[in-house]
Amino acid sequence: MGAIIQVRVLGGVIGLAIAQAILTRSLDTKVGSFLSKQQIAALLDSTRSISDFPPDQAKSTRQVYNDAFNLQMRIATFIAAANVLISLCAFQRHPVSIMDRAKEQQARFLGAEAQEVELEQGPKRGRTGGDAQLTEESGNGEIGTSVSLDQKRRMWRWKRSS
């Protein structure tokens, strides 16, 4: 859950950076032709300074802001449309249920545990008896035991809960 929130915040920060870059570029390129440097500094400090401009300069400044905001919205719309197309590519007609996915993960985990036990104790030859699987005496005279399926499940649940 925390990772999703972090990605959302990161996306918002990137979106704000893009929007601010568009606005700043528009102001730098278009407003400099009809505003003085003091008016531009006042405008960058606060948009309320537009009310102090002469009517024709105020109208032109508002038009520059309007154009910049329209460009921002077009870019945001394009990004949203691209995200819709990307999400359609992730569509599955018959998605795997959460329970089936959990069973697959458990089976993979139990398979990995069985391989680890086999590597630690050597190859198993023998029969099962009760809860533990007994192995016959190996060439070096040792009798070994392996972990049963129930014990593996308990270990898996313990690892999941911790």
Secondary structure as UniProt FT lines:
FT   HELIX           2..30
FT   HELIX           31..33
FT   HELIX           37..45
FT   HELIX           47..52
FT   HELIX           55..89
FT   HELIX           98..121
FT   STRAND          128..129
FT   TURN            130..131
FT   STRAND          132..134
FT   TURN            139..140
FT   STRAND          145..146
FT   HELIX           149..161
//
